[in-house]
Amino acid sequence: MSKTSKGIKRDILGKFRSLSDGSDVLSPRWLLKDYWQRLTVYEKDNFNRAVSELIHKGLVEIVTGRIPTLKLTDKGSDLIF
Protein backbone atom coordinates (compact mmCIF):
# COMPACT_ATOMS: atom_id res chain seq x y z
CA MET A 1 0.00 0.00 0.00
CA SER A 2 1.39 3.39 -0.95
CA LYS A 3 1.93 6.12 1.58
CA THR A 4 -0.48 9.03 1.49
CA SER A 5 0.44 12.60 2.31
CA LYS A 6 -1.21 12.14 5.71
CA GLY A 7 0.80 8.98 6.37
CA ILE A 8 4.04 10.69 5.43
CA LYS A 9 3.28 13.62 7.76
CA ARG A 10 2.60 11.10 10.51
CA ASP A 11 5.94 9.36 9.79
CA ILE A 12 7.89 12.63 9.89
CA LEU A 13 6.30 13.88 13.09
CA GLY A 14 6.66 10.40 14.60
CA LYS A 15 10.37 10.45 13.82
CA PHE A 16 10.74 13.76 15.63
CA ARG A 17 8.84 12.26 18.58
CA SER A 18 11.15 9.24 18.69
CA LEU A 19 14.46 11.12 18.69
CA SER A 20 16.16 10.03 21.89
CA ASP A 21 18.82 12.74 21.83
CA GLY A 22 16.30 15.56 22.20
CA SER A 23 17.25 16.94 18.80
CA ASP A 24 14.79 19.07 16.89
CA VAL A 25 16.50 18.45 13.54
CA LEU A 26 16.04 15.27 11.52
CA SER A 27 19.16 13.49 10.40
CA PRO A 28 19.63 14.19 6.69
CA ARG A 29 20.70 10.55 6.37
CA TRP A 30 17.38 9.31 7.73
CA LEU A 31 15.32 11.77 5.73
CA LEU A 32 16.96 11.26 2.35
CA LYS A 33 18.58 7.84 2.43
CA ASP A 34 16.43 5.83 4.82
CA TYR A 35 13.06 7.40 3.99
CA TRP A 36 13.00 9.28 0.67
CA GLN A 37 14.85 6.64 -1.38
CA ARG A 38 12.37 3.95 -0.35
CA LEU A 39 9.38 5.87 -1.68
CA THR A 40 7.78 5.23 -5.07
CA VAL A 41 7.45 8.04 -7.60
CA TYR A 42 3.83 8.56 -6.51
CA GLU A 43 4.83 8.59 -2.84
CA LYS A 44 7.59 11.13 -3.56
CA ASP A 45 4.91 13.51 -4.87
CA ASN A 46 2.98 12.89 -1.64
CA PHE A 47 6.18 13.52 0.35
CA ASN A 48 6.66 16.91 -1.29
CA ARG A 49 3.03 17.79 -0.61
CA ALA A 50 3.26 16.60 3.01
CA VAL A 51 6.41 18.61 3.73
CA SER A 52 4.87 21.70 2.13
CA GLU A 53 1.78 21.31 4.33
CA LEU A 54 3.89 20.88 7.49
CA ILE A 55 5.85 24.02 6.60
CA HIS A 56 2.69 25.97 5.77
CA LYS A 57 1.18 25.01 9.14
CA GLY A 58 4.37 26.18 10.86
CA LEU A 59 5.22 22.75 12.31
CA VAL A 60 8.59 22.31 10.58
CA GLU A 61 11.05 24.42 8.64
CA ILE A 62 13.75 23.59 6.13
CA VAL A 63 17.34 23.63 7.35
CA THR A 64 19.70 24.36 4.51
CA GLY A 65 23.13 22.88 4.35
CA ARG A 66 25.12 20.41 2.33
CA ILE A 67 22.09 18.13 2.57
CA PRO A 68 18.82 19.96 3.38
CA THR A 69 16.70 18.54 6.18
CA LEU A 70 13.81 19.48 8.46
CA LYS A 71 13.71 21.17 11.84
CA LEU A 72 10.79 20.96 14.26
CA THR A 73 9.45 24.39 15.24
CA ASP A 74 8.19 25.32 18.69
CA LYS A 75 4.63 24.99 17.38
CA GLY A 76 5.45 21.50 16.05
CA SER A 77 7.01 20.54 19.38
CA ASP A 78 3.93 21.69 21.26
CA LEU A 79 1.78 19.54 18.97
CA ILE A 80 3.70 16.27 19.35
CA PHE A 81 4.84 16.45 22.97
N, C-alpha and C positions, 0 to 999 in steps of 0.2 A: 504494500500500500504506500502510495506516495505521500510525502509530507506536505501538509497545507501551510499556508502563511501562519495561521493560528498555532499549528503544531511547532513550527520553527521558532516563533516568538516564545512559546512555552519552553522549548529546548534552551534557547539563549538565556532567558531569565533563570531557568533552572540551573544552568551552569554557573551563573553568578552566585546563586544561592548555595551551591555546593563547594565553592572555593574555600578551602580550609585555611589558607594563609591570610584571609581577610582582605584580599586584594579586590579592588573595584575595576580592574582592567583584565579583560580576557587575554589569555595567552594567544598571540598570533598563530602559533603552531596549532593549537586546538581549533581555532576558528577556521583557518584556511586549509590545513592539512588533514586534521582529524574529522572535521565537519563538512566544510565546503566541498572537498574533493569527492566525498561519498554521495553527494546529491546528484540526481538526474538533471537533465537540462530543464525540464519542467519545474523541478524542485528549486533549481537555482533562480528561476524567475520568482518563485514564491519567497525565496530567501531575500532577494533584493527588495521585494515588496514589504516583507516582515521587518527588515532593518529600517526601511524608510518610515514605516508606521511607528516603530519604537522611538526613532529620533523625533518624529513629528509630535509624539505625545510627551516628549521630554524625559523619557526613561533611560535612554542611552545617548552617547555622543561618540563620534568617530575620533579616534586618536591617530594622528598621522605619524608616520615614521617610515623606516625602511619597509616594514610590512604593516599596513594599516590594521587597526583592530578596534574594539569597542570598549567604552568605559561606562560604567553604571553611574548615573547621576544621583544626586540626593533624592530626587523624586522617585527614581527607580528603586533605590535602596529602601525608602519608606514603604513602597508597594510590596516588595518581596520579603522584608524582614519584619 
